[in-house]
Amino acid sequence: MSSESLFDFDRKVQAKLDAPLAERMRPQTFEDFVGQDQIVDPNKVLLKSIGAGRLPSMILWGPPGTGKTTLARLVATSTQSDFQPLSAVTSGVADLRRIVAEAKDRKGMHRRSTILFVDEIHRFNKAQQDVILPHVEDGTIIFIGATTENPSFEIIAPLLSRCRVFTLQSLNPDQMKKIIARALTDGDVGLGPMHATMADDAADYLVSISNGDARIALNAMETAAYTSTPDAYGNRIINLETISDALQRRSPIYDKAGESHYDTISAFIKSVRGSSPDGALYWLARMIESGEDPMFISRRLVILASEDIGLADPQALGIAIAAQQAVHFLGMPEGRIPMAEAAVYLASAPKSNTAYAALNQAIQDVREQTNEPVPLHLRNAVTEMMNNMGYGKGYKYSHDFEGHFDEQEYLPPSLKGRRYYFPGEEGEERQIGERLKEWWGGEAADYQSS
């Protein structure tokens, strides 16, 4: 072995020892891999493909700390492929082209395959993803992309269609505890030489606060172990206070431009619509803690008041708009208070989407039916010529009649008798229905809730 290769070997060994615990504890075999049984089961497609020597390009999609990079490395090791990792945050087209050129040379010499692994592939733009595509198609490289964002939104369709998508799940508590126990006892790369143990309540807290992210848990453990004072026998006991201090504060899994953004606002909307103030407050808190734009939340409250509460409680829209104005005036963090007030009010209010449904039906008629001229009696005769043409003739001025109402037709002839709005039975809308029945007499049945 040359002195240079020996130096490189020693450097890699030292880098491994200096690496954070999460890096040192990466599994070296599929048997050691914890979680993701839906992917690493020997009877599933990934390991079967490896056994058959027909590895597909793939996208590994899942939350942080669930094993995407580790899985990619294991795939490369098990297939004896040349592993070329890139981070989409720090790499560009030049790096991609260099790796592709090396892969072509390797392929020309009938050497092992090249796996191009791109971490956070969602951060590559369309042009950068386009560079990868032809080399996946012709088999120059096997591509593995890792992402925390929905590939349907972040990966260009041609590249996505040539990849198998594997979905990783957050690690469950039992899996997290298995990883923690292994790190505590491992004498080679773990915390075994430090004789560290962890109190049960500290372990439970670590599992809870880590959100199924093994990387967070392992690195917090290492910090806690080093800051725990050894006892007379050299043992370090990691207690709840120490692990809490090492963790500081949970980092919410949230990307304001990605799927978490859409999933969380969807849960918030459905909680308000479903009349659950507790659900609404929880998802509101998740968005606030994740740094979501408060004006985005406020706009959704105004939409909810109009779309889902409507005329069952006409005050809801005013409260939502007042909350939006208050957030704009106060800013954060005080703005969270009127948002919470509005969310609870809207969730607790009676619900009706009748006005929204009525408008949609009217829009459908406008799009699909003949758009007839406005009936003459509904037109305003602002000139003598218009008056001579019959504009406004026969129009009944409502305020001239008892109760400020007299029956007349307000729709074009082809839509005569058409009904779009059917009052609901909830809240104040019941009273609206009663008034309409009283005004329209013989057509009262048309105003019954449907």
C-alpha positions as CSV (number, residue, x, y, z in Angstrom):
1,M,0.0,0.0,0.0
2,S,1.4,3.4,-0.9
3,S,1.9,6.1,1.7
4,E,-0.8,8.2,0.1
5,S,-3.4,5.5,0.3
6,L,-2.4,4.7,3.9
7,F,-2.9,8.4,4.7
8,D,-6.3,8.4,3.1
9,F,-7.2,5.3,5.0
10,D,-6.2,6.8,8.3
11,R,-8.0,10.0,7.5
12,K,-11.2,8.1,6.8
13,V,-10.9,6.2,10.1
14,Q,-10.4,9.4,12.0
15,A,-13.2,11.1,10.2
16,K,-15.5,8.2,11.2
17,L,-14.4,8.5,14.9
18,D,-14.9,12.3,14.8
19,A,-18.3,12.1,13.1
20,P,-21.5,12.7,15.1
21,L,-23.1,9.6,16.8
22,A,-25.9,9.5,14.2
23,E,-23.3,9.2,11.4
24,R,-21.2,6.6,13.3
25,M,-24.3,4.4,14.0
26,R,-25.4,4.1,10.4
27,P,-26.3,0.4,9.8
28,Q,-23.8,-1.5,7.7
29,T,-26.2,-4.3,6.6
30,F,-29.9,-4.6,5.8
31,E,-30.2,-6.9,8.9
32,D,-29.2,-4.0,11.1
33,F,-31.5,-1.5,9.5
34,V,-34.3,-0.5,11.9
35,G,-37.8,0.3,10.5
36,Q,-39.1,0.6,6.9
37,D,-40.1,-3.1,6.8
38,Q,-42.3,-2.2,3.8
39,I,-39.1,-1.6,1.9
40,V,-36.3,-3.8,3.3
41,D,-38.3,-7.0,3.8
42,P,-36.5,-9.7,1.8
43,N,-39.8,-10.5,0.0
44,K,-40.3,-6.9,-1.2
45,V,-39.3,-5.5,-4.5
46,L,-36.1,-3.7,-3.5
47,L,-34.2,-6.6,-2.1
48,K,-35.6,-8.9,-4.8
49,S,-34.3,-6.5,-7.4
50,I,-30.9,-6.4,-5.8
51,G,-30.8,-10.2,-5.7
52,A,-31.8,-10.4,-9.4
53,G,-29.1,-7.8,-10.3
54,R,-31.7,-5.5,-11.9
55,L,-31.7,-2.5,-9.6
56,P,-34.1,0.3,-10.7
57,S,-33.5,4.0,-10.3
58,M,-35.5,5.2,-7.4
59,I,-36.8,8.1,-5.2
60,L,-36.6,7.7,-1.5
61,W,-39.3,9.9,0.0
62,G,-39.8,10.4,3.7
63,P,-39.3,12.6,6.8
64,P,-35.8,13.5,8.1
65,G,-33.9,10.9,10.0
66,T,-35.8,7.9,8.7
67,G,-32.9,6.3,6.9
68,K,-32.9,7.5,3.3
69,T,-29.2,8.1,3.0
70,T,-28.4,4.9,4.9
71,L,-30.7,2.9,2.6
72,A,-29.0,4.3,-0.5
73,R,-25.5,3.4,0.9
74,L,-26.7,-0.1,1.7
75,V,-28.1,-0.5,-1.8
76,A,-24.7,0.5,-3.2
77,T,-22.8,-1.8,-0.9
78,S,-25.0,-4.8,-1.6
79,T,-24.7,-4.3,-5.3
80,Q,-21.0,-3.5,-5.2
81,S,-21.7,-0.3,-7.1
82,D,-19.6,2.8,-7.1
83,F,-21.5,5.2,-4.8
84,Q,-21.3,8.9,-5.8
85,P,-23.2,11.1,-3.3
86,L,-24.2,14.7,-4.0
87,S,-26.2,17.2,-2.0
88,A,-28.6,19.3,-4.1
89,V,-27.9,22.2,-1.7
90,T,-24.2,22.5,-2.5
91,S,-23.8,20.8,-5.9
92,G,-24.7,21.8,-9.5
93,V,-24.6,20.8,-13.1
94,A,-20.8,20.6,-13.3
95,D,-20.8,18.0,-10.5
96,L,-23.4,16.0,-12.3
97,R,-21.5,16.0,-15.6
98,R,-18.3,15.0,-13.9
99,I,-19.9,12.0,-12.2
100,V,-21.6,11.0,-15.5
101,A,-18.3,11.2,-17.4
102,E,-16.6,9.0,-14.8
103,A,-19.6,6.6,-15.0
104,K,-19.2,6.3,-18.8
105,D,-15.5,5.5,-18.4
106,R,-16.2,3.0,-15.7
107,K,-18.9,1.4,-17.9
108,G,-16.6,1.3,-20.9
109,M,-14.0,-0.7,-18.9
110,H,-16.8,-3.1,-17.8
111,R,-16.3,-2.2,-14.2
112,R,-19.0,-1.9,-11.6
113,S,-22.1,0.2,-12.0
114,T,-22.4,3.8,-10.7
115,I,-25.0,4.9,-8.3
116,L,-25.6,8.7,-8.4
117,F,-27.2,9.6,-5.0
118,V,-28.7,13.1,-4.8
119,D,-29.8,14.1,-1.3
120,E,-32.6,16.7,-1.2
121,I,-33.3,16.2,-4.9
122,H,-36.3,18.6,-4.5
123,R,-33.8,21.5,-4.4
124,F,-32.6,20.8,-7.9
125,N,-34.4,22.9,-10.4
126,K,-35.9,21.6,-13.7
127,A,-32.7,22.2,-15.7
128,Q,-30.6,20.4,-13.2
129,Q,-33.0,17.4,-13.1
130,D,-33.0,17.4,-16.9
131,V,-29.2,16.7,-16.9
132,I,-29.8,13.5,-15.0
133,L,-32.6,12.2,-17.2
134,P,-30.8,10.9,-20.4
135,H,-28.2,9.1,-18.4
136,V,-30.9,7.3,-16.4
137,E,-32.5,6.3,-19.7
138,D,-29.4,4.9,-21.3
139,G,-28.3,3.1,-18.1
140,T,-25.1,5.1,-17.6
141,I,-26.1,5.6,-14.0
142,I,-28.5,4.2,-11.5
143,F,-30.1,7.2,-9.9
144,I,-31.2,7.4,-6.3
145,G,-32.8,10.6,-5.1
146,A,-33.8,11.4,-1.5
147,T,-36.4,14.0,-0.6
148,T,-38.6,15.1,2.3
149,E,-41.1,16.6,-0.2
150,N,-43.8,14.9,-2.3
151,P,-42.1,13.8,-5.5
152,S,-45.2,14.4,-7.5
153,F,-44.7,18.2,-6.9
154,E,-40.9,18.4,-6.8
155,I,-39.6,15.9,-9.4
156,I,-40.0,16.5,-13.1
157,A,-42.5,14.0,-14.6
158,P,-40.0,12.4,-17.1
159,L,-37.5,11.6,-14.4
160,L,-40.2,10.5,-11.9
161,S,-41.7,8.1,-14.5
162,R,-38.3,6.4,-14.8
163,C,-37.9,5.9,-11.0
164,R,-39.5,3.6,-8.5
165,V,-40.8,5.7,-5.5
166,F,-40.2,4.1,-2.1
167,T,-42.0,5.9,0.8
168,L,-40.3,5.8,4.2
169,Q,-42.3,6.4,7.4
170,S,-41.3,8.1,10.6
171,L,-39.9,5.6,13.1
172,N,-42.3,4.4,15.7
173,P,-41.5,4.5,19.5
174,D,-40.4,0.9,19.6
175,Q,-38.1,1.3,16.7
176,M,-36.6,4.5,18.2
177,K,-36.0,2.8,21.5
178,K,-34.2,0.0,19.7
179,I,-31.9,2.5,18.0
180,I,-31.3,4.3,21.4
181,A,-30.5,1.0,23.2
182,R,-28.1,-0.1,20.4
183,A,-26.2,3.3,20.6
184,L,-25.9,3.1,24.4
185,T,-24.3,-0.3,24.3
186,D,-22.3,-0.3,21.1
187,G,-18.6,-0.5,22.1
188,D,-17.1,0.3,18.7
189,V,-18.8,3.4,17.4
190,G,-21.5,4.0,20.0
191,L,-21.6,5.2,23.6
192,G,-20.5,1.9,25.1
193,P,-17.0,3.1,26.2
194,M,-18.7,6.0,28.1
195,H,-20.7,3.5,30.2
196,A,-23.8,5.6,29.6
197,T,-27.3,4.6,30.6
198,M,-30.6,6.5,30.2
199,A,-33.4,6.9,32.7
200,D,-36.8,5.6,31.4
201,D,-38.5,9.0,31.6
202,A,-35.6,10.5,29.7
203,A,-35.8,7.9,27.0
204,D,-39.6,8.4,26.7
205,Y,-39.1,12.1,26.4
206,L,-36.3,11.7,23.8
207,V,-38.6,9.4,21.7
208,S,-41.5,11.8,22.0
209,I,-39.6,15.0,21.1
210,S,-37.6,13.5,18.3
211,N,-40.6,13.1,16.1
212,G,-39.5,9.7,14.7
213,D,-36.2,11.3,13.6
214,A,-33.3,9.0,14.6
215,R,-30.7,11.6,13.7
216,I,-32.1,14.1,16.3
217,A,-32.3,11.4,18.9
218,L,-28.8,10.1,18.5
219,N,-27.1,13.4,18.4
220,A,-29.0,14.6,21.4
221,M,-28.0,11.5,23.3
222,E,-24.3,12.1,22.5
223,T,-24.5,15.7,23.8
224,A,-26.3,14.5,26.9
225,A,-23.8,11.7,27.6
226,Y,-20.8,14.1,27.3
227,T,-22.5,16.6,29.6
228,S,-23.5,14.0,32.2
229,T,-21.0,13.8,35.1
230,P,-19.6,10.3,35.7
231,D,-20.3,8.8,39.1
232,A,-17.6,7.2,41.3
233,Y,-17.6,4.1,39.1
234,G,-17.3,6.0,35.8
235,N,-20.9,5.5,34.8
236,R,-22.9,8.3,33.2
237,I,-26.6,8.4,33.8
238,I,-28.6,10.5,31.3
239,N,-31.6,11.9,33.2
240,L,-34.6,13.8,32.0
241,E,-33.2,17.2,32.8
242,T,-30.0,16.5,30.8
243,I,-31.7,15.1,27.7
244,S,-34.2,18.0,27.8
245,D,-31.4,20.5,27.9
246,A,-29.6,18.7,25.1
247,L,-32.7,18.8,22.9
248,Q,-33.7,22.4,23.7
249,R,-36.7,22.6,21.5
250,R,-38.5,20.4,19.0
251,S,-38.0,21.5,15.4
252,P,-41.4,21.0,13.6
253,I,-41.4,19.0,10.5
254,Y,-42.7,21.6,8.2
255,D,-41.8,23.2,4.8
256,K,-43.8,26.3,4.0
257,A,-43.6,25.6,0.3
258,G,-44.0,21.9,0.4
259,E,-46.4,19.1,1.3
260,S,-46.4,19.7,5.0
261,H,-47.7,23.2,4.4
262,Y,-50.6,21.8,2.4
263,D,-51.3,18.8,4.7
264,T,-51.4,21.0,7.8
265,I,-53.7,23.7,6.4
266,S,-55.9,20.9,5.1
267,A,-56.1,19.5,8.6
268,F,-56.9,22.9,10.0
269,I,-59.6,23.6,7.5
270,K,-61.3,20.2,8.0
271,S,-61.1,20.7,11.8
272,V,-63.0,24.0,11.6
273,R,-65.5,22.6,9.0
274,G,-66.0,19.6,11.3
275,S,-66.8,21.8,14.3
276,S,-63.7,20.7,16.3
277,P,-62.3,23.8,18.1
278,D,-59.6,21.5,19.7
279,G,-58.5,20.2,16.4
280,A,-58.5,23.7,14.9
281,L,-56.4,25.1,17.8
282,Y,-53.9,22.2,17.5
283,W,-53.3,22.6,13.8
284,L,-53.2,26.4,14.2
285,A,-50.5,26.0,16.8
286,R,-48.5,23.7,14.5
287,M,-48.6,26.3,11.8
288,I,-47.7,29.2,14.1
289,E,-44.8,27.2,15.7
290,S,-43.5,26.3,12.2
291,G,-43.4,30.0,11.1
292,E,-46.3,29.9,8.7
293,D,-47.3,33.2,7.2
294,P,-50.0,34.5,9.5
295,M,-51.7,36.3,6.7
296,F,-52.0,33.0,4.8
297,I,-53.8,31.5,7.9
298,S,-56.0,34.6,8.2
299,R,-57.1,34.4,4.6
300,R,-58.1,30.8,5.1
301,L,-60.2,31.9,8.1
302,V,-62.1,34.4,5.9
303,I,-62.6,31.7,3.2
304,L,-63.9,29.3,5.9
305,A,-66.3,31.8,7.2
306,S,-67.8,32.3,3.7
307,E,-67.7,28.8,2.4
308,D,-68.5,26.6,5.3
309,I,-70.4,28.8,7.8
310,G,-72.1,31.2,5.5
311,L,-75.6,32.4,6.3
312,A,-76.0,30.0,9.2
313,D,-74.0,32.6,11.2
314,P,-73.5,35.8,9.1
315,Q,-71.4,37.3,11.9
316,A,-68.7,34.7,11.2
317,L,-67.4,36.5,8.2
318,G,-67.1,39.8,10.1
319,I,-65.2,38.0,12.9
320,A,-62.8,36.4,10.4
321,I,-62.1,39.7,8.7
322,A,-61.6,41.4,12.0
323,A,-59.1,38.8,12.9
324,Q,-57.3,39.3,9.6
325,Q,-57.1,43.1,10.3
326,A,-56.0,42.5,13.8
327,V,-53.2,40.2,12.7
328,H,-52.1,42.8,10.1
329,F,-52.2,45.5,12.7
330,L,-50.6,43.7,15.6
331,G,-48.1,41.4,13.8
332,M,-46.7,38.3,15.6
333,P,-46.6,36.9,18.2
334,E,-49.7,38.9,19.5
335,G,-51.5,38.2,16.2
336,R,-51.9,34.5,17.2
337,I,-54.5,35.6,19.8
338,P,-57.2,36.9,17.4
339,M,-56.4,34.0,15.0
340,A,-57.2,31.6,17.9
341,E,-60.4,33.5,18.8
342,A,-61.6,33.4,15.2
343,A,-60.7,29.7,14.8
344,V,-62.6,28.7,17.9
345,Y,-65.6,30.9,16.9
346,L,-65.7,29.4,13.4
347,A,-65.3,25.9,14.6
348,S,-68.1,26.3,17.1
349,A,-70.5,28.1,14.7
350,P,-73.4,26.4,12.9
351,K,-72.4,25.3,9.4
352,S,-73.9,26.0,6.0
353,N,-72.5,26.0,2.5
354,T,-75.8,26.8,0.7
355,A,-74.7,30.2,-0.6
356,Y,-71.5,28.6,-2.0
357,A,-73.4,25.7,-3.5
358,A,-76.0,28.1,-5.0
359,L,-73.3,30.3,-6.6
360,N,-71.6,27.2,-8.1
361,Q,-74.9,26.1,-9.6
362,A,-75.6,29.5,-11.1
363,I,-72.0,29.6,-12.6
364,Q,-72.7,26.2,-14.2
365,D,-75.9,27.6,-15.8
366,V,-74.0,30.7,-17.0
367,R,-71.4,28.5,-18.6
368,E,-73.7,25.9,-20.1
369,Q,-76.9,27.7,-20.9
370,T,-77.6,30.4,-23.5
371,N,-76.8,33.8,-22.0
372,E,-80.1,35.6,-22.9
373,P,-80.4,39.3,-22.8
374,V,-81.4,40.9,-19.5
375,P,-85.3,41.0,-19.5
376,L,-86.6,44.5,-20.4
377,H,-88.3,45.1,-17.1
378,L,-85.0,44.7,-15.2
379,R,-83.1,47.2,-17.4
380,N,-82.7,50.8,-16.3
381,A,-84.1,53.3,-18.8
382,V,-81.5,56.1,-18.6
383,T,-82.4,57.8,-21.9
384,E,-85.6,58.6,-23.7
385,M,-84.8,56.1,-26.4
386,M,-84.4,53.3,-23.9
387,N,-87.7,54.3,-22.3
388,N,-89.4,54.1,-25.7
389,M,-87.9,50.7,-26.3
390,G,-89.5,49.4,-23.1
391,Y,-86.6,49.4,-20.8
392,G,-87.9,49.1,-17.2
393,K,-91.5,48.6,-18.4
394,G,-93.5,46.5,-15.9
395,Y,-90.8,46.7,-13.2
396,K,-92.3,46.7,-9.7
397,Y,-90.4,48.9,-7.2
398,S,-90.4,46.8,-4.1
399,H,-90.6,49.7,-1.6
400,D,-93.9,50.7,-3.1
401,F,-95.6,47.5,-1.8
402,E,-96.6,46.3,1.7
403,G,-93.7,44.5,3.4
404,H,-91.4,46.0,0.7
405,F,-92.1,42.9,-1.5
406,D,-94.2,42.0,-4.6
407,E,-93.7,38.9,-6.6
408,Q,-92.0,39.3,-10.1
409,E,-89.6,37.3,-12.2
410,Y,-85.9,38.1,-12.0
411,L,-84.4,35.4,-14.3
412,P,-84.2,35.2,-18.1
413,P,-87.3,33.5,-19.7
414,S,-85.5,30.1,-20.3
415,L,-84.6,29.9,-16.6
416,K,-88.0,31.0,-15.2
417,G,-88.7,29.3,-11.9
418,R,-85.1,28.1,-11.5
419,R,-83.9,27.9,-7.9
420,Y,-80.3,28.0,-6.8
421,Y,-80.5,28.8,-3.1
422,F,-82.0,26.3,-0.7
423,P,-81.7,27.6,2.9
424,G,-80.3,25.2,5.5
425,E,-81.9,24.4,8.8
426,E,-78.9,25.5,11.0
427,G,-78.6,28.8,12.9
428,E,-79.9,32.0,11.4
429,E,-80.4,30.4,8.0
430,R,-83.6,28.8,9.3
431,Q,-85.1,32.3,9.7
432,I,-84.0,33.2,6.1
433,G,-85.9,30.2,4.8
434,E,-89.0,31.3,6.7
435,R,-88.9,34.8,5.2
436,L,-88.5,33.4,1.7
437,K,-91.4,31.1,2.2
438,E,-93.6,34.0,3.4
439,W,-92.6,36.2,0.4
440,W,-92.9,33.7,-2.4
441,G,-96.2,32.1,-1.3
442,G,-97.1,29.3,-3.7
443,E,-93.5,28.6,-4.4
444,A,-92.7,28.1,-0.7
445,A,-91.8,24.4,-1.3
446,D,-89.0,25.4,-3.5
447,Y,-87.3,27.0,-0.5
448,Q,-87.3,24.0,1.7
449,S,-83.8,22.7,2.6
450,S,-82.8,20.0,0.1
